[in-house]
């Protein structure tokens, strides 16, 4: 195996097209064609993590957070980021970051929090916009069925719990090929009328190149007429944060105690208690203050996230409890989930769970 083989497994699960625009995901350091010796999975890539990779003969580090977030203008070792990159290059260790691509996956970071807390009836808190596209094309009526099946096989036509979804309209197409044309139907230099079927299918945006390949490889025309548009429809399977419910409601004190134990955190900063039972909650691993309005709209009893500032707590407005459990604590189980994913996909190489504590925040 090579590094790219592992990357393929990761991106089949969490396509980078759904990472946030501000993020820096993908292969950040190293050669994608390098032969693989082992994979170390971590939340953060720090110097001790590089040392751990060396000790375990792992030449690929799969990190949740990207070690390179902003552009590097020099590599002299003056910062911890530069020292990590230099040491990785020196020891031929590749570094791959998945970050918000995994945040926005329905089985990603926030699903792992829900599982840890035992939540049921889960759904996306903040659906990502502009993730659904629609292809419309025109094909000879006699070839429509073959093309539809090819598009479905490439991943088009999935809507919620349904597959093989399309809309089809029969009509007549016209064209007149010039002297350089090589029409498969009709003669060049002559206006041709062809009974055609208009086919429309939706697909998730990361599949676009695959859908177009299926279209061009299957369609018989020399010039394929098609159009692709981005829909504003919400995709309930892609987005950040999740909403879920406890099987049984609990008091606010029991809720905070339960979260503290289950999420293994030393401290929970929270807004004012409301003397109401807790059953429906929202979760968002990492910095989640931007999603407070979404949590309010879903009418949850509490919102678990991290990195809330002083004035963020005022925005609870006695409508819900805001609970800040710490950034590291909210994402700590992510590396376990990645190890489980890769272990299922790759059985002939060591997938090592990093034992290095990368939490920069300490409690007194």
N, C-alpha and C positions, 0 to 999 in steps of 0.2 A: 504494500500500500504506500501511497504518497500522501502528503499533506492535503492535497486537493480532494482526495477521496473522503476525508473526514469533513472538510468544508461542504462537500456536496450533501452529506447526510444532515448537517446542521441547517443548511439553507433549504433543503427539501422540507424540513420541519418548520423553520421560521425564516421565510424569504426576507432578504434585506430590503426589498421594496417597501416594506411596511415599517421600517425604522423611521424615527422622527428626522426631520430635515436638519436639525441642529447637531445630530449625532455623528459619531465617527465609528462605523462598524465595518466588519470584514477582516481580511488579512492585513494587519498593520505592520508586521515585521516578518521577514523571512521569505523563503522560496517555496511557492506552492507545489513545485515539482520535486521537492526534496523527499527522499525515502523516509518513511515513518519508522521511528523506534518506540514511541510511546506517547500517550496524551495525558497531560496534567490539567485538571479542571479546577478553576479558582474563581473567586468573586472579583478579586483585584490582582493585578500583576505588579508585585513589588520585588525588590532585590532578593529577599528571603525566598520568594516564590520561584525565582530563577534558580537559586541554589537548590531548592527542592526538586525542580525539574531535572537539574544536572544529576543529583543523587539518585533519582529514579530512572535515569536514562530515557527521559521524555524530551523529544525535540519539537513538540508542539504544545503550546499552552492555549487552552480554550478559556478565555476570561469573560466574565459577564461585563464588567466595566472596561472601557478602552483606556489603555495607559497613555495613548496619544489622543488628546481631545482637541487641542489647538495646534496650529502649525509650529513646527520646530525650526528655528532659524540657525541653530548650531547644535553640534553634538560633542560637547566638551566635558560632560559629566558634572556640570555645576548644579544641576537639579536632580531630584530623585527620578523624574521621568527620563532624563537623558542618561542617567546611570543604568536604569533598567534596559533601555534600548541598546546601549553599548554592550552591556553584558550578554544580552540575548544574541546580538549579532556575533560577538566573539565566540559564543558556544554553539552557533548554528541552530538557535532555537527560534522557531516561528511563533508569533503571537496573533491570535485571532480573537476578536471581540464581537459579541452578539447583541448585547445591551437592549436598546428599545425595540429591536426586531422581535426579541423574546417577550418584552413587556407587552407588545401588542398582539401576541398570540393567545388564542382562547385557552390553550393548555400551558401557557407560559408562567411567568413570575406570579401573577395574581391568582391564577388557578392553584398554584402551589401553596399560597397563603390560605386560600379557601379550604384546601385539603387538610392543611395543618390545623385549622380551626374547626373542621368538621361541618362546613357549611353545605347546604343543599339548595336546590333551585337557583343555581348560579346563572348570571348573565353579564354581558359587557357593560361597564359603567359609562365609558366615553367611546362610543363607536367612532372609528377613524373614517374621515370623509374621503371621497373620491377614490375608492378602492374597487368599484365595480365599473366595468366597461361593457359596451354592446357592439357587437359586430353585425353588420348587415351586408349581405353579398347576394349576387344573382348568378344562377347556374342553370344550364339546360334542364328542363323538367325531368328528363329521363335519368339525369345524374344526381338529382337532389338527395335521394336516400343515401347514396354512397358518401356524399359530402357531409351530410348531417352526422352520420356515424363517425366519420373521421374527426369532426369538430368535437363531438361528445367524448371521443377517446382521448382527445388532447386536453380535456378538462372543461370545455364550455358547457353551458346549459344546466348548471347547478344553481338552484334557488332554494335555500333552506333545506328542508327534508326531501326535496325532489331533485331528480336528475333527468337528463335527456330532454330538457325544456327548450322549446324553440317556437317561433311563430313563422308561418309560411303563407305566402300569397302568390298565386299563379297569375301570370300576365305575359305580355309580349315585349321582348327586347329588340332593339334595332342597332345596327352598326354597319359601317362601310369602311373596310380596310383599304389603306393606301398601297402604293406599289411595293413597299417594304414589308407589308403585313404577311402573316402566314396563318390565316384563320383555320380553326379546326372545324368550324361550321360555316357553310356558305363559301363564296368566292370573293377574292379581293377585287376592289374596284366596283363592286355591286352592293347596293343596299340590301342587307339581309334582315329578315324577320325570324326571330327564334322564340318558341314557347319556353319561357323561363319560370323558375320559382325563386322568389325573394325569400331568403332565409335570414332570420334575426336570432342571435343567441347572446346571452350575457356571460361574462367570465370575470374572474378576479384578476387584477391588473398584472400580477407577477407572471401570469400565464400568457401574456400577449405574444411573445416571440414564438412560443410553442403552438399557439392557435394559428398564427399566420403561416407557420411552416406547414401545418396540416392543410390549411386552405390552399396554398400554392402547390403543394405536392399532389393534391387530390383533384383540384379544378382542371378542367381540360382546356380552358381558353388560354390563348397566347397572352392576352392582357386581362387580368382579373379585376373586375369592378367590385370595389368594396369600400366601406367606410367604418371607422371606429370612433365612438364618442364615449366620453366619461359621464357616468350617471351620478346624480346627486342622491340616489337611494342610499339609505343607511345599510351598512353591512354589519349584521349583529354578531358576526364571528370574528371580526378583527377590530381591535381597539384596546385601550388601556384601562386598567382598573376593573373590578368586578363587584357585583352585588350578589348577596346570598342571604340565607336564613339559617338560624340555629333550629335544630329539631324542636327544642323547647325554649321558651323565653326564660330570661334570667334577670335578676336584679342588676342595677348598675355596678354595685360593689362586686358582685360575683362575676360580672362580665369583665371588669378591669383585672380582677385577680386571675381569671381564666386566661385572658389574653397575655398577661404577664408571664404566666407559666408556659403556655403553649408556644409563644413566640420567643421564649428564653431571653427576656429583656430585663435589665436591672431597674428600669425607670419608665413610667408612662406619664407624659405631660398631657393633660386633658382640659377641656373647657368645663364650664359649670355643669354639675349633675342636675338632672331635670325631674328626678323622682318618678321615672317612668320605666317600665320593663324594657329589656333589650331583646329583640328577636331578629329584625332585618338590619343588616349592616352592609357598608361598602368598604372595600379595601383597595389600596393602591400602593404597591411597593415603591420605595424611593420617595422623591420630593413630590408631594401630591396636593399642595395648596390650590393649584389651578383648577382642581376638580371638585372643590367644595360646592360650587353652584350645582354641579351635576348630582352630587350626593343629596343636596337639598331637594332637587326636582324629583328624585326617585323616592323621597320620603323615607329615608332610612332612619333608624334610631341612633346609629353611630357610624363614624367614618374613621377607619384606621389607616394611617399613613405616616409620613415623617417630614422632618425639616420645616415644621410650621413656625412662623415668626410670631412675635408678640401680638401684632394686630390681626393676624389670621384667626386667632381664637375668638375675637369679637364677632367675626362673621358667622359663628355658630348661631347667634341670635335666638338662643333658647329653642331651636328647632331640632337640634341633634347634638350628640356628644362628639367632639373632635378629639381623637386620641393619637398622639405622636409617640410612636414606640421606638424611634431611632432608625436611621437610614440603613445601617448594616443589618440591624435586627429584622427589618422588614423584607430584606432580600437574601438573608443568610441561607435559606433552603434551596436557592436557585441552583447552586453548584451540584447539589445532590440530584436534582431533577435532570440536569445535563448529563451527569454520570449515568443515570438510569437510561436515558435516551441513547447515548452512545454505546453503552454496554449491550443493548439489544441489537444495535446495528452492526457493531464490530466485535467479533468474538475471538479474533486471532491476535489482538494487540492489547497491551495493558492500558486500561483507562483508570487513571489514578485520581482519587479525590484529595485535593490539597488539604493538608492539616495546618497550614499556616494561618494564624489569626490576623486578618488584615484590617480589623476594625480600628480606625484611628481615634475613636472616641472612647475615653475611659471614664469610669464613674467612681467617685470617692464616697 
